[in-house]
């Protein structure tokens, strides 16, 4: 099974994710600052079978498969040599998507141009 909505390059949306973090009343302000500093750096490029990621200069490539999909989301299993298989539920909203990371959602926006370092 495939899902063409994934294809292309996606960048972590620091502003939108920061709004999610700010809205949480159960996370102390000191931890919110630290959390916000982590987002906006991750770039993902999905092909039909692999996800290429770049975070702070570190590149990884993981195989994935689509296991379910509907009109607004897709579920994938990503195979990582360190952590093993992981399930991700990706929720699409226009030109962005979000995934759950514990208590918060990380948002990604689609990039229009191709990043040379992810090819």
Buried (B, 14 or more C-beta within 10 A) or exposed (E): EEBEBBEBBBBBBBEBBBEBBEEEEEBEEEEBEEBBEBBBEBBBBBEEEBBBBBEEEEEEEBBBEBEEBEEEBBBBBBBEEEEEEEEEEBBBEEEBBBBEEEEBBBBBBBBEEEEEEBE
